[in-house]
């Protein structure tokens, strides 16, 4: 389904007076508001093809009905999101869950909805139907060279599909590791993985990037072969200039200082991008900003400072992707909330008085540093984000309009109540 322009216009007209009052106040408080809005309009966050259905738990799935039954329907759903918020203009595909059957038709459909293809995601953490060899004991790290070769060939095939769609990056996340002491030779596992990644790296087109994702645990609980940002950075440095670290916010041990991690990776020119989500305990795949909004702001504070210091374009310099899904929410509403939380944190970071913060840091004025950061964080930037969305043709209140138009009910009527989308 598609949302018509007149439906958005009618919704916006009803909320315009209240918005103008709030935005006028916000604009009066921030003299550089137009520069901020310009950056917000350009900022786009890729939606993962695996998050359009309920999921996010390893124990069971409870379909909410109307889930997309094909890649085409997933693109249509992301088109709905982008119509509402105008900040979801990209799709990140997961292979083999979402293999295009007709590349030209898929590209045309995506273009119709104003979408481009972001990073491609390979999958060697599951055995697929008709797969010759198993990944039970690893893929790119496996002691059996034949298994490693199978995993390498899969990643190269994903690159080929990405080229056909106009993507320019490959994300590799490995479940490889061990569950028990003595199960694995750490050095050999690292070396096997490096050699496998080198073959994949050699297959990258000239303008492509490879993102090496890391994760502290799960499904292996004693060791993970790419278990933290240091190990990912090792691989990225050894592979070459087209290799970068990808940070998934849920892939850290509790209380990890993610903002420091991204700052140092930016400094080294090895931060490739993000998988945004939130967590209480581990890789919970919760809505971005739902648990730790201050941490999300602090991460963006370091991102804005670091990107500006290195002259990196905010919109295009890094890969911005969501990796969140859960059983208890409508997936489309969940994604709308995640995008909104990301945009709010980005806006707050743009409002930090950087010059004053630099002076306070130089003076070791700890109290003043905290006051400057928390002043930006406690600023209600919702009218600013809303104004950017309105200027882009989006809805004043995306979740509200989604519900007013009864989009989930219409999807159920069209697709059925018992559909289950591909993904975790």
N, C-alpha and C positions, 0 to 999 in steps of 0.2 A: 504494500500500500504506500501511498504518498500523501503528504500533507500539502494542501493547497495554500498558496500565498494569501488568499483572502481570509483563511482561517487564522493564520498568524496575525494578519493585520487587525482583524476584529478583536482578537485577544489583547494585542498590544494597545489598541485604542482604549479599552476599558481600564487599563492600568497606567495610562500615560500620565495623568495628572499627579498621582502619588509619586510616580517615578521622578518626574521633573523636579519636584520639591526636594527629594532626597539627593538627586544628582547635583542640583544647583549648590546645595550645601557642601557636598564632597568636592566639587570643582573649586569652590571658594577657598577651601582649605589647602588645596594643592595646585600651585601655579603651573606645574608641568603636566597637568592632567591630559592634555592632548597627545603628548609624547607617549604617555602610558597607554592610552586607548589605542594608539596606532600599533604599539607592540602587541597588545592583546588581540587585536583583529588578525594579525599575522600568525599568531601562535596556534598551532594545530596539534592535536593529540590523537595518535593512532588507536583505533579500536581493534582488539584481537578477535579473530574469527571464532575462537573457541569460547568466548564469553557471552555469546548471544543466547545461550541456554542456561538453565540452572545447573549448578555444579559446585565446585569449590570445596567439596569434602570427599575424603577417600573412602567413606563407608556406605554411601547411598546417595541417590539422586531422586528428587521429587519434582517432576515437571510441573511447571505452572500453566502449561497449555499454550498452544500457538507458537511453539518454538520453531525456528527455521529448519526446514527439512533438507535444504540444499545450500550450496554456496551462493546461488543466485538470491535465495531468500535472506541469507545473512547480509548480503550487500544491500538489499532493500531495507533491512532493519537498521543498518548503519546509516543509510540515507535518511531514515526517519530521525535518528539522533542528530545528524548534521543539520537537517532542516530546522530542528528545534533550537540547537545551541550554537551552530555555525563554528564550532571549534573541534569537530570530529571529522575532519576532512581526509582521513586516511584509514586504511585497513591493513592489519598485519595478519598474514595467512600462516596457518599451521599445516604442515605437510607430514603425513598423508591424510589428515582429517579432512582437508579441503582442497582436493586436487581439481583444478579446472579441466573441464572436458573440451571446451572451445575457448581458447585464449582470447581471440578477437572479440567474441561475444561478451566474455566476462569483462574485458577492458572497456567495451562500449557501455555496458551496464553500469560499471563503476563511474565512468565519466558522466553518464546521465545523472547520477546522484552527487556529482561534484567530488568524487573520491579518487585518491591515488593509492598505490600500493606501497606500503612501508616495508620494513624488514620482514624477510621470510624466516620462518621458524622450522627447524628440522626436528625429528623425533626418533631418537634411538634409546629412549627410556621405556619403550613398550615393544613387545613383539607384535608384529602386524600379521594380518591374515596372509597365508601362503609364504611367509618369510622362511627362508631356508635355515638360518642359524639363529640361536636365541641370544638375547641380551641379558639373560638372568645374572651373569657374572660380569657385566660390563659391555661396553661397545667400543669406543675408541681406545680404551685402556686394555682390552681383553688380552689374555695370554695367548689366545689362538689368533694367528694373523688373518685367517680367513674371516673371522668375525669382525675384526677391525676393518678389513677390506670392504665388507658388506656395509658397515656404518659409513665409511668414507664415500662409497659410491652413492649412498642415499643422500648425503649432504651435497654432493656434486650435482645430483639430480634436482635437488631443491634450488640450487643456484640456477640451473638451466630453466626451471619453471619461473623463477623470479625475473630472469632476463626477459622472458616472453611477456611478462606482465608489466615491466617497467620499474621493478624494484631495483634497489641498489645496495642492499645489505642482507647478510645472513646472520641470524642469531643461533648460537649453539649452546644449548643447555644440556649438561650430562648428568645422569643419575649415577654415573660410575663411582665406585668406591668399595667399601667393605663393611660388613656388619660385625665381624669378630676379629680380635687380635690374631695375627699370624696368617690370616686368610690371604693377605696381599703383600707383595713386596712394593713398598711405597715408591722407591726410586724407579723400579721397572715400570710401574703403572704410570708414573709421570712421563717417563721417556716414551712409552708406547703412545700415550695420548698426544704428546708433542709431535711425534712423527706422523701420526694420523692427521692432526691439525695442519701440519706442513703440506700434506698432499691436498687437503681441502683449500688451503690458502693459495696454493699454486694454481688452482682452478678458478680463482676469483677474476672476473673481468677487471679492466684497468681502473674504473671509477668506483668499484665496489668496496665495501667494508665488511669485516667479519667481527661480530660482537661475541666475546667469550663470557658467558654468564657464569656466576658462581652461586653456591648454596651450601650452608653450613652442615645440613643433614637432611635426610629423607630422600629416597627410600633406604639409603645406607646410613647406619647409625654409629659406626665406629670411625670410619674415615670417608671423606668425599674427595675425589681426585682434583676437583676444582672447588675447594671448600670455602675459600674466602677471597677478598679482593687482591691480596698479595699474590696468591697462586694464579689468579686470572691475569694480573699484571705481568707476572713472569712469562706466561704464555704469550701475551700480547707483545711484549718486548722482544721475545725470541722469534716470533713469527714475522714481524716487520711493520712498516708504516700503515698498512691497511687493516691492522688488527687492533681492537680496542676492548676495554672492559665494559660490560653491561651490568648495571646495578639494579637488582630487584629489591625493593624496599623490604620485602618479607623474608629475604634470604640471609638474615643475620641472626646471630645469637641475641638474646634479650639485652637491651640497653647499649647495644653497639652505637658508636658515634658515627652515624651515617654521614652527617654533614661534614665531618672532618675527612672521611674517606673520599667523598666526591670532590672536596677542595683539592686534595693532593693529586687525585687522578687528573683533574683539570690542569693543575700545575704542570704535570708531566705530559700533557697532551694525549692522554690515553683513556679519557672518559668518552665512551661511545654513546651511551644513552641510558634510558630508564625503563623499567617495568614498575609502574605505580600501583600501589595497593596499600593496605594497612594491616596491622596485626596486633594482637594482645599477647600471644605466646610464641608464635613462630611463623611459618608460612601459611597464615590463616586466610589469605586471599580476600580480605575484607575491603569494603569501599574505602577508597583513598580519603584520608582526612577524617575518618569516622572515629578513630581511636586516639591518634596523636597529631592533631592539627598543628600544634606548636612545632613539633619536629619537622613536619612537612614544610612549614614556613622557614625554619632554620636551614633546611636543605636548600630551598630556593634562594635564601639569602646568600649562601655560599656560591650557588650557581650563577646568580646575577653578578656578584662581585667578580668571580673568576672568569666568566665569559667576557665581561667588559674589560677586564685587565688584559685578556689575550685577544681582544677584538673579534670574538666569535659572535656570529649572528644568532640571536636568541631563537629564532624560529626554525632555522635550518642547520645550525651547527651541531646539534645533538639529536638523537632519536628519542622522541617522546611517545611512550606507549603505555597502555594500561594492561595490567595482568591481574584482574580481580573478578571473582564470581562467587556466588553463594546460593545456597538452597532456599533461603527464607525470603528473598526479595524477587520482584519482577526484574529480570536481567537488564532490561532497557532502562528502567528507573534507576537501578544501581549504577549503570554506566553514566547516566545523566548526572547523578550525584558525584561520582568520581571526577568527571570532567570539571564540574563546578568547583569542587574543592581544590583541584589543581590550579584552576584559573584564579581563585581567590588567594591562594598562597603565593602564586607568581606576582599578582598585583601588590600584595603586601610587601613583598621583597623589593619591588620596583619603587616603593614609597619610602624605603629606608633612607634616612639622611646620611648618605655615605660619607660626605665630607666631615660632618660632625662626629660620626663614628670613628673615622680615621684619627681625628684629633684626640678623642677620648681614649682610644687604644694607645696612642703615643704617650699620653699623659698617665697611663695606667689607672685611669679613672673607671674602675670596675662598675660602680653604681651608675655612672652616666652611660656606659656601654649598654647596660641592661635596660635602662630607661629608653634609650633610642630604639633598640630592637623591639621592646614591648609596646612602645608607642605605635609603631607600624603594625604590629600584630593585632593590637586592640582596635585599630581603625576599621570601621565598617566599610569594606570596599565593595560590598554587593552592588550598590548603585553604579559604581564604575564599571564593573564587569557586565552588568546589565546594559549599560549604555553602549559598550563595545559590541555586545551581542545584537542590540537593536540596530545599530548602524550597519551591521553585516547582514541584516534581514532575518535574524532569528527571533525567537519568542522571548518576551519579557521574563516569564516564569516557565521554563521548559517542562518541569515535572507537572506543574499545575495544568498546562495545556495538554500534555500527554494524557492526563486523567480526564480532562473535560471532553476530549475527543474520543475517549474510550478505546484507545488504540489496542490495548491488550485484548479486550473483548472482541474487537474486529479481527485480530489475528487468530484468535481461537475459532471464530466463526469460519474463517477462510481455510485454516490449516488443520483444525481439529484440536481436541483436548489432550490427546495422548502422544503428541509428537515429542521427540527427544533429540535435541541437536547434538552433533558430534562435538566431542571435547571431554574433559575430565568430569 
